[in-house]
Amino acid sequence: MEISTKIFEFVREHFDIGDDPDYTPDVHLFDEGFVDSLGAVEIIDFVENEFGIKITQKDITLYPMNTVNEIARVVESKQ
């Protein structure tokens, strides 16, 4: 399964989004209210464990990680 698909499904299930048509891989998760700051920590924990990488504070500062696709790009660059 593709990285972005795994992240997309995790967010959909973990944050009880269901079939909301506004939820897409390119929607801003925070501005649109799908995820809050605590949820961001949960997503980082998930991608670190799922993909065997480490997301540092520097990564969070340097790279946008507001959409599923942006998060997936960071994961791919760390693998």
VMD Tcl script that builds the backbone (N, CA, C; Angstrom):
set m [mol new atoms 237]
animate dup $m
set s [atomselect $m all]
$s set {name element resname resid chain x y z} {
  {N N MET 1 A 0.856 -1.191 0.000}
  {CA C MET 1 A 0.000 0.000 0.000}
  {C C MET 1 A 0.893 1.243 0.000}
  {N N GLU 2 A 0.514 2.219 -0.782}
  {CA C GLU 2 A 1.257 3.457 -0.919}
  {C C GLU 2 A 1.280 4.236 0.408}
  {N N ILE 3 A 2.355 4.966 0.639}
  {CA C ILE 3 A 2.517 5.724 1.879}
  {C C ILE 3 A 1.343 6.672 2.108}
  {N N SER 4 A 1.004 7.461 1.091}
  {CA C SER 4 A -0.078 8.432 1.272}
  {C C SER 4 A -1.404 7.743 1.571}
  {N N THR 5 A -1.635 6.576 0.975}
  {CA C THR 5 A -2.881 5.835 1.226}
  {C C THR 5 A -2.944 5.369 2.671}
  {N N LYS 6 A -1.833 4.864 3.195}
  {CA C LYS 6 A -1.799 4.416 4.593}
  {C C LYS 6 A -2.072 5.568 5.550}
  {N N ILE 7 A -1.455 6.717 5.285}
  {CA C ILE 7 A -1.659 7.884 6.138}
  {C C ILE 7 A -3.103 8.368 6.015}
  {N N PHE 8 A -3.612 8.424 4.785}
  {CA C PHE 8 A -4.986 8.873 4.536}
  {C C PHE 8 A -5.979 8.016 5.311}
  {N N GLU 9 A -5.808 6.695 5.251}
  {CA C GLU 9 A -6.726 5.779 5.938}
  {C C GLU 9 A -6.579 5.884 7.462}
  {N N PHE 10 A -5.339 6.043 7.942}
  {CA C PHE 10 A -5.134 6.208 9.380}
  {C C PHE 10 A -5.885 7.440 9.885}
  {N N VAL 11 A -5.719 8.554 9.193}
  {CA C VAL 11 A -6.375 9.798 9.618}
  {C C VAL 11 A -7.897 9.638 9.546}
  {N N ARG 12 A -8.396 9.056 8.454}
  {CA C ARG 12 A -9.838 8.871 8.300}
  {C C ARG 12 A -10.414 8.054 9.466}
  {N N GLU 13 A -9.760 6.966 9.807}
  {CA C GLU 13 A -10.268 6.081 10.856}
  {C C GLU 13 A -10.016 6.647 12.257}
  {N N HIS 14 A -8.825 7.151 12.475}
  {CA C HIS 14 A -8.435 7.578 13.818}
  {C C HIS 14 A -9.161 8.845 14.271}
  {N N PHE 15 A -9.500 9.697 13.316}
  {CA C PHE 15 A -10.142 10.959 13.654}
  {C C PHE 15 A -11.621 10.979 13.273}
  {N N ASP 16 A -12.163 9.793 13.025}
  {CA C ASP 16 A -13.602 9.613 12.799}
  {C C ASP 16 A -14.137 10.549 11.710}
  {N N ILE 17 A -13.453 10.569 10.576}
  {CA C ILE 17 A -13.840 11.450 9.473}
  {C C ILE 17 A -14.928 10.811 8.610}
  {N N GLY 18 A -14.903 9.484 8.516}
  {CA C GLY 18 A -15.920 8.809 7.721}
  {C C GLY 18 A -15.805 9.144 6.252}
  {N N ASP 19 A -16.935 9.373 5.611}
  {CA C ASP 19 A -16.958 9.628 4.170}
  {C C ASP 19 A -17.125 11.102 3.834}
  {N N ASP 20 A -16.624 11.989 4.683}
  {CA C ASP 20 A -16.730 13.429 4.437}
  {C C ASP 20 A -16.121 13.752 3.066}
  {N N PRO 21 A -16.911 14.304 2.150}
  {CA C PRO 21 A -16.393 14.577 0.798}
  {C C PRO 21 A -15.302 15.646 0.775}
  {N N ASP 22 A -15.194 16.455 1.835}
  {CA C ASP 22 A -14.154 17.485 1.884}
  {C C ASP 22 A -12.792 16.911 2.278}
  {N N TYR 23 A -12.775 15.678 2.779}
  {CA C TYR 23 A -11.519 15.057 3.197}
  {C C TYR 23 A -10.841 14.435 1.986}
  {N N THR 24 A -9.735 15.045 1.559}
  {CA C THR 24 A -8.957 14.549 0.425}
  {C C THR 24 A -7.482 14.535 0.832}
  {N N PRO 25 A -6.622 13.895 0.044}
  {CA C PRO 25 A -5.190 13.887 0.370}
  {C C PRO 25 A -4.542 15.270 0.341}
  {N N ASP 26 A -5.218 16.250 -0.260}
  {CA C ASP 26 A -4.648 17.592 -0.363}
  {C C ASP 26 A -5.348 18.628 0.515}
  {N N VAL 27 A -6.310 18.205 1.347}
  {CA C VAL 27 A -6.991 19.165 2.216}
  {C C VAL 27 A -6.087 19.504 3.402}
  {N N HIS 28 A -6.107 20.771 3.809}
  {CA C HIS 28 A -5.322 21.213 4.973}
  {C C HIS 28 A -6.003 20.644 6.222}
  {N N LEU 29 A -5.369 19.671 6.851}
  {CA C LEU 29 A -5.979 18.933 7.959}
  {C C LEU 29 A -6.309 19.823 9.154}
  {N N PHE 30 A -5.503 20.843 9.378}
  {CA C PHE 30 A -5.661 21.675 10.563}
  {C C PHE 30 A -6.602 22.850 10.302}
  {N N ASP 31 A -6.407 23.547 9.178}
  {CA C ASP 31 A -7.274 24.681 8.856}
  {C C ASP 31 A -8.727 24.246 8.672}
  {N N GLU 32 A -8.928 23.041 8.157}
  {CA C GLU 32 A -10.287 22.559 7.898}
  {C C GLU 32 A -10.887 21.819 9.096}
  {N N GLY 33 A -10.114 21.701 10.172}
  {CA C GLY 33 A -10.648 21.145 11.408}
  {C C GLY 33 A -10.715 19.631 11.493}
  {N N PHE 34 A -10.029 18.941 10.598}
  {CA C PHE 34 A -10.039 17.479 10.659}
  {C C PHE 34 A -9.147 16.975 11.797}
  {N N VAL 35 A -8.057 17.709 12.068}
  {CA C VAL 35 A -7.074 17.297 13.072}
  {C C VAL 35 A -6.670 18.528 13.883}
  {N N ASP 36 A -6.441 18.327 15.200}
  {CA C ASP 36 A -5.936 19.417 16.038}
  {C C ASP 36 A -4.465 19.154 16.360}
  {N N SER 37 A -3.882 19.992 17.208}
  {CA C SER 37 A -2.449 19.864 17.494}
  {C C SER 37 A -2.110 18.541 18.180}
  {N N LEU 38 A -2.995 18.053 19.037}
  {CA C LEU 38 A -2.769 16.748 19.653}
  {C C LEU 38 A -2.805 15.649 18.594}
  {N N GLY 39 A -3.694 15.803 17.647}
  {CA C GLY 39 A -3.779 14.847 16.537}
  {C C GLY 39 A -2.511 14.835 15.704}
  {N N ALA 40 A -1.873 15.997 15.568}
  {CA C ALA 40 A -0.617 16.068 14.819}
  {C C ALA 40 A 0.434 15.168 15.458}
  {N N VAL 41 A 0.482 15.174 16.785}
  {CA C VAL 41 A 1.417 14.314 17.510}
  {C C VAL 41 A 1.096 12.844 17.233}
  {N N GLU 42 A -0.176 12.510 17.205}
  {CA C GLU 42 A -0.591 11.126 16.935}
  {C C GLU 42 A -0.212 10.702 15.520}
  {N N ILE 43 A -0.363 11.603 14.557}
  {CA C ILE 43 A 0.009 11.281 13.170}
  {C C ILE 43 A 1.514 11.066 13.069}
  {N N ILE 44 A 2.301 11.932 13.712}
  {CA C ILE 44 A 3.759 11.771 13.686}
  {C C ILE 44 A 4.152 10.447 14.322}
  {N N ASP 45 A 3.539 10.109 15.443}
  {CA C ASP 45 A 3.814 8.835 16.106}
  {C C ASP 45 A 3.484 7.665 15.168}
  {N N PHE 46 A 2.357 7.753 14.489}
  {CA C PHE 46 A 1.951 6.700 13.549}
  {C C PHE 46 A 2.978 6.542 12.429}
  {N N VAL 47 A 3.362 7.643 11.761}
  {CA C VAL 47 A 4.280 7.503 10.626}
  {C C VAL 47 A 5.660 7.035 11.075}
  {N N GLU 48 A 6.099 7.470 12.255}
  {CA C GLU 48 A 7.396 6.992 12.750}
  {C C GLU 48 A 7.371 5.487 12.970}
  {N N ASN 49 A 6.318 4.994 13.589}
  {CA C ASN 49 A 6.215 3.557 13.862}
  {C C ASN 49 A 5.926 2.741 12.611}
  {N N GLU 50 A 5.043 3.241 11.778}
  {CA C GLU 50 A 4.625 2.506 10.577}
  {C C GLU 50 A 5.741 2.396 9.539}
  {N N PHE 51 A 6.521 3.476 9.396}
  {CA C PHE 51 A 7.509 3.525 8.320}
  {C C PHE 51 A 8.958 3.487 8.817}
  {N N GLY 52 A 9.152 3.353 10.137}
  {CA C GLY 52 A 10.494 3.203 10.686}
  {C C GLY 52 A 11.384 4.424 10.475}
  {N N ILE 53 A 10.807 5.610 10.624}
  {CA C ILE 53 A 11.580 6.842 10.455}
  {C C ILE 53 A 11.467 7.676 11.723}
  {N N LYS 54 A 12.212 8.774 11.769}
  {CA C LYS 54 A 12.141 9.716 12.882}
  {C C LYS 54 A 11.839 11.096 12.310}
  {N N ILE 55 A 10.751 11.703 12.777}
  {CA C ILE 55 A 10.413 13.079 12.403}
  {C C ILE 55 A 10.941 13.979 13.519}
  {N N THR 56 A 11.897 14.827 13.179}
  {CA C THR 56 A 12.507 15.704 14.178}
  {C C THR 56 A 11.786 17.046 14.240}
  {N N GLN 57 A 12.098 17.814 15.278}
  {CA C GLN 57 A 11.548 19.168 15.379}
  {C C GLN 57 A 11.991 19.997 14.175}
  {N N LYS 58 A 13.210 19.757 13.718}
  {CA C LYS 58 A 13.720 20.470 12.537}
  {C C LYS 58 A 12.873 20.147 11.310}
  {N N ASP 59 A 12.511 18.878 11.141}
  {CA C ASP 59 A 11.647 18.486 10.014}
  {C C ASP 59 A 10.323 19.244 10.064}
  {N N ILE 60 A 9.759 19.333 11.258}
  {CA C ILE 60 A 8.459 19.991 11.435}
  {C C ILE 60 A 8.575 21.470 11.067}
  {N N THR 61 A 9.718 22.066 11.366}
  {CA C THR 61 A 9.944 23.477 11.048}
  {C C THR 61 A 10.220 23.679 9.557}
  {N N LEU 62 A 11.015 22.782 8.979}
  {CA C LEU 62 A 11.461 22.959 7.591}
  {C C LEU 62 A 10.427 22.570 6.539}
  {N N TYR 63 A 9.643 21.547 6.810}
  {CA C TYR 63 A 8.773 20.989 5.774}
  {C C TYR 63 A 7.300 21.159 6.128}
  {N N PRO 64 A 6.499 21.596 5.149}
  {CA C PRO 64 A 5.062 21.654 5.418}
  {C C PRO 64 A 4.504 20.245 5.574}
  {N N MET 65 A 3.727 20.046 6.618}
  {CA C MET 65 A 3.091 18.744 6.847}
  {C C MET 65 A 1.638 18.976 7.260}
  {N N ASN 66 A 0.927 19.689 6.397}
  {CA C ASN 66 A -0.450 20.055 6.694}
  {C C ASN 66 A -1.477 19.209 5.970}
  {N N THR 67 A -1.025 18.474 4.944}
  {CA C THR 67 A -1.939 17.616 4.193}
  {C C THR 67 A -1.378 16.197 4.214}
  {N N VAL 68 A -2.205 15.236 3.873}
  {CA C VAL 68 A -1.746 13.847 3.791}
  {C C VAL 68 A -0.603 13.735 2.782}
  {N N ASN 69 A -0.739 14.374 1.631}
  {CA C ASN 69 A 0.307 14.274 0.611}
  {C C ASN 69 A 1.608 14.925 1.061}
  {N N GLU 70 A 1.538 16.038 1.795}
  {CA C GLU 70 A 2.763 16.663 2.308}
  {C C GLU 70 A 3.445 15.757 3.327}
  {N N ILE 71 A 2.679 15.143 4.191}
  {CA C ILE 71 A 3.237 14.218 5.184}
  {C C ILE 71 A 3.897 13.045 4.475}
  {N N ALA 72 A 3.227 12.512 3.453}
  {CA C ALA 72 A 3.768 11.373 2.701}
  {C C ALA 72 A 5.081 11.740 2.024}
  {N N ARG 73 A 5.192 12.946 1.500}
  {CA C ARG 73 A 6.449 13.378 0.852}
  {C C ARG 73 A 7.597 13.412 1.863}
  {N N VAL 74 A 7.324 13.891 3.073}
  {CA C VAL 74 A 8.360 13.921 4.110}
  {C C VAL 74 A 8.772 12.494 4.473}
  {N N VAL 75 A 7.788 11.608 4.631}
  {CA C VAL 75 A 8.093 10.202 4.948}
  {C C VAL 75 A 8.977 9.608 3.846}
  {N N GLU 76 A 8.600 9.823 2.583}
  {CA C GLU 76 A 9.385 9.277 1.467}
  {C C GLU 76 A 10.817 9.806 1.473}
  {N N SER 77 A 10.994 11.076 1.802}
  {CA C SER 77 A 12.336 11.661 1.812}
  {C C SER 77 A 13.187 11.107 2.949}
  {N N LYS 78 A 12.542 10.610 4.014}
  {CA C LYS 78 A 13.264 10.089 5.175}
  {C C LYS 78 A 13.600 8.603 5.040}
  {N N GLN 79 A 12.988 7.935 4.070}
  {CA C GLN 79 A 13.217 6.480 3.935}
  {C C GLN 79 A 14.472 6.188 3.148}
}
mol reanalyze $m
mol bondsrecalc $m
mol representation Tube
mol addrep $m
